[in-house]
């Protein structure tokens, strides 16, 4: 291949990646804004978002549910999942914890949305496509092909918001989720290595936001 053609192809691919990431960022911000506003209203709701990438239009439906629990032992809890073109987000919260914990909630919602949007991209777009895998335990799940990029994208969002390193964000996540591990120390070493390898590789290809 001619050197100039090769350079042109590389530049074109990088530009396409940057444009697509910007479009994904816009969708994340729109969904995040919707969720924060609905939480402030204390109202469950459904909202559709039109997302265009590489000339393909997708309508993403976001289902938001909220539940007040007076004696909840945490300020709040976020449960989320995605399937096909739908994202479900449920927030349980203790009313006397707000507005004190609003910034914390907003930050975790942004991380959650980033994670779930990555799964949508994996489902609909050829350059992001990753098939589902059957996993038998938490370790296999966390290092599966679809979950590694989603967790890394979410944790980069956490790191950037808190102005901490990605390594610190990962360690913070581990402390929050340590009870989900069968063999915490051994399993986490494997998970973190896989996540960090992906993050470093994707950064070199301009496929993710910068992190420290």
Secondary structure as UniProt FT lines:
FT   HELIX           3..41
FT   STRAND          45..53
FT   TURN            54..55
FT   STRAND          56..68
FT   TURN            70..71
FT   STRAND          76..83
FT   TURN            84..85
FT   STRAND          86..93
FT   HELIX           95..97
FT   TURN            98..101
FT   HELIX           102..124
FT   TURN            126..128
FT   HELIX           138..142
FT   HELIX           145..162
FT   HELIX           166..177
FT   HELIX           178..180
FT   HELIX           184..204
FT   TURN            205..206
//
